[in-house]
Amino acid sequence: MEKILIIGGVAAGATAAAKARRLSPDAQITMLEAGPDISFANCGLPYYIAGDIDSRSKLILQSPESFNEQYQVEVHTNTQVSKIDREKKQVQTIDSQTGAKNTFEYTKLILAQGGKPIQPEIPGANADHVFSLWTLEDMDKIDNHLKNNEPKTAVVVGGGFIGLEMVEALVKRGLKVHVVEKMQHVMAILEAETAGFITRELRAFGVGIHTETAVTKINADSVELDNAKKINADMVLLSIGVRPTLQLAKDAGLAIGEAGGLLVNDKLQTSDPNIFAAGDMVEIEHRVNGKKVRIPLAGPANRQGRIAAENAFGGEHSYKGAIGTSVVRVFDAVAGTTGLSLKQARAAGIDADAIVVHKEHHTSYYPGAETVSVLLVFDKKTGVVLGGQTAGYKGADKRLDVVATACAAKLPVSEIADIDFAYSPPIGTANDAMNMAAYVAENKMSGYSPSIMASELDDYLESKQQVIVLDVRDVFAHQKSKMNGAYHLPLEMLQANVERIPKDIPILIYDETGKKGHQALRTLVGADCQEVVNISGGHTSLQRYAIAAGFKHIDMDMLPIGKKSIGEKVLEETETNKNVDTAELKKLVVDVRTRGEFMSGAFPDAINIPLDDLMSGNGELGEDMNREIVVYCATGARSAYAQQVLRQRGFSNVVNGGGISAMMSRY
């Protein structure tokens, strides 16, 4: 009879035990857990502290009693394993509560000890108001401190996944929160422009962000940084990373890998064929570049636990590795990554490139559309997807899963371009953001539409003696924020002015998202301009990169960040044109865009009558049917309809002014 002994519970260990029982009704299965809980939702701990999860019991997935009843697994909690005797196939244990010693035998051993939060050697780190978050006990200590001591300020040390989830939780509990991150920006795993999306959201909710600095001392009511700053802190949360629990494995003589985790083969066997391992303590192969990595995530840990159990019974199930797909929600903002970043791909010796697109997560005309961003990393020669990142208030997770699938299947961007994604106006768009990302990547690979990432701009500018930068957005967008030194020439006016643009000087183009920049690029290439490059992602990407990392050679006007608060959003509206008496105007200018578009900037003295209202007969236009009326919108499409409507109503002198850029240049 097989004796399956599992050291460790939670994701990998509990999953391995359950799978083992399903594989064999007769095996003797024993689980040894150092802590008091064998299976709990550790990923849900910050959300309980935040109040999103209202019941602590929901986080307890299994108790020792329920697990034994369901799976007939003998569970020993509060049991520390002190030694593995590989020759005798025994482990020695100590009960942490009673001190009692015991010995357990095995035919196959599965190690699933996970990892532990890194405890930095900072003066004051052991104080009662300093916490880390890893277990239910940790969660309870934090929750009790918040209830009993009512702190007003907090510092979170570490801007990774758990750190930012706890930032949100503490803000929701009413605290003023600062986050301290040693790297260039929060969420260092993300590209700077993707992290910039999260950075803006944190600042919108009043979170203080301190990057490229470290905590040197923790006091009773403050922390000190290595840049001489001091931040008020009634409580401190340490979240600077996880270290694998390896001492037991090292003492047993098991091999440790190059990435610092327990070495296993594709069957999840350690250097001892009778000992398997899974979860945060192991290092595995990255599916994209084949290198050994540690990926301490719940998803891979669960799958590894299943495979380890299967192979412990003689199975031949190979674990193919992981691609590190991970996602975070910070307040309302979502961002995630999978596979390799552009920097990682190039560091691995791959001739890689990247693009980014920003597109509505569903049709723009259906209410509630939000922009979703897709950053795609691919092999320059083959087009095979190497990784990617997504960000947005809605739809980012869906696109991230597509990129993850493409990475795992080694799909080229040409395949993604032709995939039929789910479409209905409330659900998506006819050409999804993933289709568009693939199109842009194909255009870059073929040379049809050269582009560079925001992260590559400084190097590009350093490599050129002279560059003309063109901002092809409308006048209002340009006035609000721009790259200083750029020439402003709206796309609608480009063709008429193309002969004025030098053909032998490199031209760098940007619009709002990159889409119109591509159109402008093709216009200039058609006019025989020798070198034209579009900034991938346009002004949106420039803003995000600037707020997260900053530029060396670019002076960027930053957009103001609208203030938000828990439960409601308070947005700062821009100054708009005041209402005017239509009877006093000899020439009436009517903006037929929506109220929101009009509020973002309008033609001087224009009145706003949205096209829908105009078609319904609403809107005061006066009694003079022969007066000149100029209608305009964003592009000229809606104003053409407005012209027809007004002529049908008897107005004889109606002019279609076209788009806003055309209006500003003509009148």
C-alpha positions in Angstrom: 0.0 0.0 0.0 1.2 3.4 -0.9 1.9 5.8 1.9 1.7 9.3 0.6 3.0 11.9 3.0 2.5 15.6 2.2 4.4 18.4 4.0 2.4 21.6 3.7 -1.2 22.5 3.0 -3.0 25.4 1.4 -2.8 25.5 -2.5 -0.3 22.9 -3.5 -0.5 20.6 -0.5 -4.2 20.4 -0.1 -4.7 20.0 -3.8 -2.2 17.2 -3.9 -3.9 15.4 -1.1 -7.3 15.6 -2.7 -6.0 14.4 -6.0 -4.2 11.6 -4.4 -7.4 10.3 -2.8 -9.2 10.5 -6.1 -6.5 8.4 -7.7 -6.4 5.8 -5.0 -9.2 4.9 -2.5 -6.8 2.6 -0.6 -3.6 4.7 -0.1 -2.6 6.0 3.3 -2.5 9.8 2.8 -1.2 12.0 5.6 -0.8 15.8 5.6 1.5 17.7 7.9 0.9 21.4 8.3 3.1 23.7 10.4 0.3 26.2 11.0 -3.2 25.9 12.3 -5.0 26.0 8.9 -4.6 23.5 6.1 -6.8 25.2 3.4 -7.7 28.8 3.3 -8.1 31.5 0.7 -4.9 33.3 1.2 -5.5 35.4 -1.9 -8.6 36.8 -0.3 -7.0 38.1 2.9 -6.7 41.8 1.8 -10.3 41.8 0.7 -11.5 40.8 4.1 -9.5 43.6 5.7 -11.0 46.0 3.1 -14.5 44.9 4.0 -15.2 43.5 0.5 -15.6 40.0 2.1 -17.9 40.3 5.0 -17.4 36.9 6.7 -14.1 35.5 7.9 -15.5 32.0 7.6 -15.8 32.3 3.9 -12.0 32.3 3.7 -11.7 28.9 5.4 -12.0 26.4 2.6 -11.4 23.2 4.7 -10.8 22.3 8.3 -8.7 19.3 9.3 -12.0 17.6 10.3 -13.9 18.4 7.1 -10.9 17.5 4.9 -10.6 14.1 6.6 -14.3 13.5 6.3 -14.4 14.3 2.6 -11.1 12.8 1.5 -10.1 10.4 4.3 -6.8 12.2 4.8 -5.1 12.2 8.1 -4.3 15.8 8.9 -1.8 17.0 11.6 -1.8 20.8 12.1 0.8 22.8 14.2 3.3 20.1 13.2 6.8 21.1 12.4 8.9 18.7 10.4 12.4 18.7 11.8 14.1 16.1 9.5 13.7 14.0 6.4 15.4 10.6 6.6 15.6 9.7 2.9 17.2 6.4 3.5 14.6 5.2 5.9 11.8 7.1 4.2 10.8 8.7 7.4 10.2 12.3 8.6 10.5 13.4 12.2 8.1 16.0 13.6 7.5 18.2 16.6 4.1 19.5 17.8 4.6 23.2 18.1 1.9 23.4 20.9 2.8 20.4 23.0 6.4 19.7 22.1 5.5 16.1 21.4 7.8 14.3 18.8 6.6 11.8 16.2 7.8 9.9 13.2 5.9 9.3 9.9 6.8 6.9 7.2 6.3 7.3 3.5 6.7 5.5 0.2 6.3 8.8 -1.6 6.8 12.3 -0.1 5.4 15.5 -1.6 6.9 18.8 -0.3 4.5 21.8 -0.5 5.9 24.1 2.1 5.5 27.3 0.1 7.3 30.4 1.1 7.3 33.1 3.7 7.3 36.9 3.6 10.8 38.4 3.5 11.4 40.2 6.8 13.8 43.1 6.2 16.4 44.0 8.8 15.1 47.5 9.5 15.2 49.1 13.0 11.7 48.9 14.4 10.5 46.2 12.1 9.5 44.0 15.0 7.3 46.6 16.7 3.7 45.8 17.5 2.3 48.2 14.9 4.3 46.5 12.1 2.7 43.7 10.1 3.0 41.3 7.2 0.1 39.5 5.6 0.4 35.8 4.8 -1.9 33.8 7.0 -5.3 34.1 8.6 -3.5 34.8 11.9 -1.7 37.7 10.2 -5.0 39.0 8.9 -6.6 38.8 12.3 -3.8 40.8 13.9 -4.2 43.6 11.3 -7.9 43.6 11.6 -7.8 43.8 15.4 -5.2 46.6 15.3 -7.5 48.6 13.0 -10.5 48.1 15.2 -8.8 48.6 18.6 -6.2 51.3 17.9 -8.0 53.2 15.1 -4.8 54.3 13.3 -5.1 57.3 11.0 -2.0 56.8 8.8 -0.2 53.8 7.3 2.9 53.1 5.2 3.0 50.0 3.0 6.5 48.9 2.2 6.5 47.3 -1.2 4.4 48.1 -4.3 3.7 44.6 -5.6 0.5 42.7 -5.7 -0.2 42.2 -2.0 1.2 45.6 -1.2 -1.2 47.4 -3.5 -4.1 45.3 -2.5 -3.4 46.3 1.1 -3.1 49.9 0.1 -6.6 49.8 -1.2 -7.8 47.9 1.9 -6.4 50.4 4.3 -7.8 53.4 2.3 -11.2 51.7 2.5 -10.7 51.5 6.2 -10.3 55.3 6.3 -6.5 55.6 6.6 -4.2 58.0 4.8 -1.8 55.6 3.1 1.6 55.9 1.5 3.4 53.2 -0.4 7.2 53.0 -0.5 8.8 51.1 -3.4 12.5 50.6 -4.0 12.2 50.1 -7.8 11.5 52.8 -10.4 7.7 52.4 -10.1 5.0 50.4 -8.3 4.2 47.0 -9.8 7.8 46.7 -11.0 6.8 43.5 -12.8 4.9 45.7 -15.3 6.2 47.9 -18.1 6.3 51.5 -16.9 3.4 52.7 -19.1 1.2 49.9 -17.8 2.2 50.7 -14.2 1.4 54.3 -15.0 -2.2 53.4 -15.3 -2.2 52.0 -11.8 -0.1 55.0 -10.5 -2.7 57.5 -11.7 -5.4 55.5 -9.9 -3.5 55.4 -6.7 -3.0 59.2 -6.8 -6.6 59.8 -7.7 -7.5 58.1 -4.4 -5.0 60.2 -2.5 -2.3 57.6 -2.0 1.2 58.9 -1.5 3.8 57.2 -3.7 7.5 57.1 -3.0 9.6 55.2 -5.5 13.3 54.6 -5.9 13.7 54.8 -2.1 13.7 52.5 0.9 12.7 52.6 4.5 15.7 52.9 6.9 13.9 53.1 10.2 10.4 52.5 11.6 9.4 54.7 14.6 6.3 54.5 16.7 4.4 57.0 14.6 6.5 57.4 11.4 9.0 55.8 9.0 12.2 57.3 7.8 13.4 56.9 4.2 16.9 56.8 2.7 16.2 60.1 0.9 15.9 61.9 4.3 12.1 62.0 4.2 9.9 61.1 7.1 6.3 59.8 6.6 3.6 59.7 9.3 2.7 56.1 10.0 0.5 54.8 12.9 0.9 51.3 11.3 3.3 49.7 8.8 2.8 46.8 6.5 5.8 45.0 5.1 5.3 43.4 1.7 8.6 43.3 -0.1 8.5 39.7 -1.4 8.4 36.0 -0.6 11.3 33.7 0.1 10.8 29.9 -0.5 10.9 27.6 2.5 13.9 25.5 1.7 15.7 24.7 4.9 14.2 21.2 5.4 14.9 20.3 1.8 18.5 21.6 2.1 19.1 19.7 5.3 17.9 16.6 3.4 20.5 17.1 0.7 17.9 17.9 -2.1 19.3 19.9 -5.0 18.5 23.6 -5.2 18.2 25.2 -8.6 19.8 28.2 -10.3 16.8 30.5 -9.6 17.0 29.8 -5.9 14.1 27.3 -5.6 13.9 23.6 -5.1 15.0 21.8 -8.3 12.4 19.5 -9.9 12.2 17.9 -13.3 9.1 18.0 -15.6 7.5 15.3 -13.4 8.0 17.5 -10.4 10.4 15.0 -8.9 13.3 16.4 -6.8 16.8 15.0 -7.0 15.4 12.1 -4.9 13.0 10.1 -7.2 10.7 9.3 -4.2 10.3 13.0 -3.2 8.1 15.3 -5.3 7.5 19.0 -4.7 5.1 21.7 -5.8 4.1 25.3 -5.2 6.0 28.4 -4.2 9.1 26.5 -3.0 10.0 25.0 -6.4 11.6 26.5 -9.5 10.1 25.5 -12.8 10.7 26.2 -16.5 9.3 29.3 -18.1 7.2 28.3 -21.1 8.4 31.1 -23.3 12.2 31.2 -22.9 12.8 27.8 -21.2 14.7 29.4 -18.3 14.4 28.3 -14.7 12.2 30.7 -12.7 10.3 30.9 -9.5 6.7 31.9 -10.0 4.9 32.0 -6.6 1.3 32.1 -7.7 -1.8 30.3 -6.7 -2.7 29.0 -10.1 0.6 27.2 -10.9 0.7 25.9 -7.3 -2.7 24.2 -7.6 -1.8 22.6 -11.0 1.6 21.4 -9.7 -0.1 19.8 -6.7 -2.3 17.8 -8.9 0.5 16.7 -11.1 2.8 15.8 -8.2 0.1 13.6 -6.7 -0.5 11.9 -10.0 3.2 11.2 -10.6 3.6 10.0 -7.0 1.4 7.1 -8.0 3.6 6.3 -11.0 2.0 8.7 -13.5 3.9 10.3 -16.4 2.3 13.7 -16.4 4.7 16.3 -17.5 4.4 19.8 -16.2 5.0 22.1 -19.1 6.0 25.1 -17.0 4.3 28.5 -16.4 4.1 31.8 -18.1 3.6 33.9 -15.0 0.1 35.3 -15.8 -0.9 37.6 -13.0 -3.4 40.4 -12.5 -4.2 43.1 -9.9 -7.2 45.3 -9.2 -6.4 48.5 -7.4 -9.6 50.4 -6.6 -11.3 50.4 -10.0 -8.2 49.9 -12.1 -7.1 46.5 -13.4 -3.7 45.6 -14.9 -1.9 42.4 -15.6 1.0 40.7 -17.3 1.8 37.4 -18.9 4.9 35.8 -20.5 7.9 38.1 -21.1 8.1 41.8 -21.0 10.0 43.5 -23.8 13.0 44.0 -21.6 13.0 40.4 -20.4 12.6 39.1 -24.0 15.6 41.2 -25.2 17.6 40.2 -22.2 17.0 36.6 -23.0 18.6 37.2 -26.4 15.3 37.2 -28.4 15.0 39.7 -31.2 11.8 41.1 -29.8 9.6 44.1 -30.4 6.4 45.5 -28.9 3.3 47.6 -29.6 0.4 49.0 -27.6 -3.1 49.9 -28.5 -5.9 51.6 -26.6 -9.4 50.8 -27.6 -13.0 50.7 -26.2 -13.7 47.4 -24.3 -17.1 47.4 -26.1 -18.7 49.6 -28.7 -18.3 53.3 -28.0 -21.9 54.0 -28.7 -23.2 51.6 -26.1 -23.2 53.2 -22.6 -20.4 52.4 -20.3 -17.6 52.0 -22.8 -14.1 52.1 -21.2 -10.7 52.1 -22.8 -8.8 48.9 -22.5 -5.0 48.8 -23.3 -3.2 45.9 -24.8 0.6 45.7 -25.0 1.9 42.9 -27.1 5.5 41.6 -27.1 6.4 39.4 -30.1 9.3 37.9 -32.0 10.3 40.3 -34.8 11.0 37.5 -37.3 8.3 35.0 -36.6 5.6 37.2 -35.0 5.2 34.6 -32.2 3.7 36.2 -29.2 6.2 36.2 -26.3 4.1 38.1 -23.7 1.9 41.0 -23.1 0.2 43.3 -20.6 -3.3 44.7 -20.4 -4.8 47.6 -18.4 -8.3 49.1 -18.1 -11.3 49.7 -15.9 -13.2 47.0 -17.8 -12.1 44.1 -20.0 -8.4 43.9 -19.2 -8.7 40.4 -17.7 -10.4 39.0 -20.8 -7.6 40.3 -23.1 -4.9 39.1 -20.7 -6.2 35.6 -20.9 -6.1 35.8 -24.7 -2.5 36.9 -24.6 -1.7 34.1 -22.1 -3.3 31.5 -24.4 -1.3 32.9 -27.4 1.9 32.6 -25.3 1.3 29.1 -24.3 0.3 28.0 -27.8 3.1 30.0 -29.4 0.7 31.7 -31.7 2.0 34.3 -34.1 0.3 37.7 -34.2 -1.1 36.8 -37.7 -3.3 34.1 -36.0 -4.7 36.6 -33.4 -5.5 39.0 -36.2 -7.9 36.5 -37.7 -9.6 35.2 -34.6 -13.3 35.8 -34.2 -13.8 37.2 -30.7 -17.2 37.4 -29.0 -19.0 40.5 -30.2 -22.2 42.2 -29.3 -22.4 46.0 -28.6 -22.6 45.6 -24.8 -19.9 42.9 -24.8 -17.1 43.9 -27.3 -16.3 45.4 -30.7 -16.4 44.0 -34.2 -12.6 44.3 -34.2 -11.5 43.6 -30.7 -8.6 45.3 -29.0 -6.7 42.0 -29.5 -7.4 42.1 -33.3 -6.2 45.7 -33.4 -3.0 44.9 -31.4 -2.3 42.1 -33.9 -2.9 44.4 -36.9 -0.5 47.0 -35.4 2.1 44.4 -34.8 1.8 43.1 -38.3 2.2 46.6 -39.7 5.3 47.1 -37.6 6.9 43.8 -38.6 6.3 44.5 -42.3 7.6 48.1 -42.2 4.2 49.4 -43.4 3.8 51.5 -40.2 7.0 51.9 -38.1 6.5 52.7 -34.4 8.4 52.9 -31.2 7.3 52.4 -27.6 7.2 55.2 -25.0 10.0 53.4 -23.2 12.2 53.6 -26.3 11.7 57.4 -26.9 14.7 58.7 -25.0 17.1 56.3 -26.8 15.5 57.2 -30.2 15.9 60.9 -29.6 19.5 60.4 -28.4 20.3 58.6 -31.7 19.0 61.5 -33.9 20.7 64.9 -34.5 17.4 66.4 -35.5 13.7 65.3 -35.2 10.4 66.9 -36.1 7.7 65.9 -33.6 4.1 66.3 -34.9 1.1 66.3 -32.6 -1.9 65.5 -34.9 -4.6 65.6 -32.2 -7.3 68.3 -32.1 -6.6 71.7 -30.7 -8.3 71.1 -27.3 -6.4 67.9 -26.6 -3.2 69.8 -27.6 -4.0 72.7 -25.3 -4.6 70.4 -22.3 -1.4 68.4 -22.5 1.4 68.1 -25.0 5.0 67.2 -25.6 6.7 70.5 -25.4 8.5 71.4 -28.6 6.1 69.4 -30.8 4.5 71.1 -33.8 0.7 70.9 -33.7 -1.0 70.0 -36.9 -4.4 68.3 -36.6 -4.8 65.2 -38.8 -7.6 66.9 -40.7 -5.2 69.7 -41.8 -2.2 67.5 -42.5 -2.9 66.8 -46.2 -3.3 70.5 -47.0 0.0 71.3 -45.3 2.1 68.3 -46.2 4.3 70.2 -48.7 5.5 72.5 -45.9 7.0 69.5 -44.0 10.7 68.8 -44.7 11.1 65.4 -46.4 14.7 64.6 -45.2 14.3 65.1 -41.5 13.1 62.2 -39.3 9.4 62.8 -38.2 8.0 61.5 -35.0 4.2 61.5 -34.8 1.8 61.1 -31.9 -2.0 61.3 -31.6 -4.2 60.3 -28.6 -3.9 56.5 -28.9 -1.8 55.7 -32.0 -4.6 55.1 -34.5 -4.7 58.5 -36.1 -0.9 58.6 -35.8 -0.8 55.6 -38.2 -3.0 57.4 -40.7 -0.8 60.5 -40.5 2.3 58.3 -41.0 0.8 56.8 -44.2 0.0 60.3 -45.4 3.6 61.5 -44.9 5.1 58.3 -46.4 2.9 58.9 -49.4 4.4 62.4 -49.6 7.9 61.0 -49.8 9.0 61.8 -46.3 12.1 59.6 -45.8 11.7 58.5 -42.1 8.4 58.6 -40.3 7.8 56.9 -36.9 4.6 56.7 -34.9 4.6 56.6 -31.1 2.8 53.4 -30.2 -0.1 54.2 -27.9 0.2 57.9 -28.6 -0.4 60.5 -25.9 -2.1 58.0 -23.6 1.1 55.9 -23.4 3.3 59.0 -23.1 1.2 60.2 -20.1 1.4 56.8 -18.4 5.1 56.4 -19.0 5.9 59.9 -17.8 4.0 59.5 -14.5 5.6 56.1 -13.7 9.1 56.5 -14.9 9.7 59.9 -16.5 11.6 60.9 -19.6 15.2 62.2 -19.9 14.8 64.2 -23.1 11.1 65.0 -23.2 9.3 67.7 -21.4 5.7 66.5 -21.0 2.7 68.5 -19.8 0.9 66.2 -17.4 -2.8 66.0 -17.3 -4.4 66.8 -13.9 -5.6 63.7 -12.0 -9.2 63.8 -11.0 -9.9 63.2 -7.4 -11.8 60.0 -6.4 -13.1 58.7 -3.2 -14.4 55.4 -2.0 -18.0 54.9 -3.1 -18.1 57.7 -5.5 -15.9 59.5 -8.1 -15.4 63.2 -7.9 -14.1 64.3 -11.3 -12.7 67.8 -11.9 -14.5 69.3 -14.9 -12.8 71.6 -17.3 -13.9 75.1 -17.8 -16.4 75.4 -20.7 -18.1 78.0 -22.8 -20.9 79.8 -21.1 -24.4 79.8 -22.7 -25.2 82.6 -25.1 -28.4 84.2 -26.3 -28.9 82.6 -29.8 -31.1 85.6 -30.9 -28.1 88.0 -30.6 -25.8 86.1 -32.9 -25.8 86.8 -36.6 -24.0 83.5 -37.2 -24.9 80.7 -35.0 -22.4 77.9 -34.3 -23.9 74.7 -33.1 -21.8 71.9 -31.6 -23.8 68.7 -32.1 -21.6 66.4 -30.0 -22.6 65.0 -26.7 -22.6 67.0 -23.6 -19.5 65.2 -22.3 -17.6 66.0 -25.6 -18.7 69.6 -25.5 -17.4 69.9 -21.9 -14.0 68.8 -23.0 -13.6 71.9 -25.2 -15.6 73.6 -27.9 -15.5 76.3 -30.6 -15.7 79.8 -29.0 -19.3 81.0 -28.4 -20.7 77.7 -29.8 -23.9 76.4 -28.3 -24.3 72.7 -27.6 -27.3 70.9 -29.0 -26.5 67.2 -29.2 -27.6 65.6 -32.5 -30.2 63.4 -30.8 -31.9 66.5 -29.3 -31.7 68.3 -32.7 -33.4 65.3 -34.5 -36.1 65.3 -31.8 -36.9 69.0 -32.5 -35.4 70.2 -29.3 -32.9 73.1 -29.1 -33.6 76.9 -29.4 -32.3 78.2 -32.7 -34.3 81.4 -33.0 -36.9 82.5 -35.5 -34.7 83.7 -38.3 -34.8 80.9 -40.9 -32.3 82.6 -43.2 -29.5 83.2 -40.6 -26.3 81.4 -41.2 -25.9 78.3 -38.9 -22.7 76.4 -38.8 -22.9 72.9 -37.4 -19.9 70.8 -36.4 -19.0 67.7 -34.4 -15.8 65.6 -33.8 -15.2 64.4 -37.4 -17.9 65.9 -39.6 -20.2 62.8 -39.7 -22.8 63.9 -37.2 -22.8 67.4 -38.4 -23.7 66.2 -41.9 -26.8 64.6 -40.4 -27.5 67.9 -38.4 -27.3 69.9 -41.7 -29.9 67.7 -43.3 -32.2 67.9 -40.2 -32.1 71.7 -40.0 -32.7 72.1 -43.8 -35.8 69.8 -43.4 -36.9 72.1 -40.6 -36.8 75.1 -43.0 -33.4 76.7 -42.1 -32.0 77.7 -45.5 -28.4 78.7 -44.7 -26.9 75.7 -42.9 -23.2 75.0 -43.3 -21.5 71.8 -42.2 -18.3 72.9 -40.5 -17.0 69.4 -40.2 -14.8 68.3 -37.4 -13.6 70.4 -34.5 -10.1 70.7 -35.9 -11.4 71.9 -39.2 -13.6 74.5 -37.5 -10.8 75.9 -35.5 -8.7 76.3 -38.6 -11.4 77.8 -40.9 -13.1 80.3 -38.6 
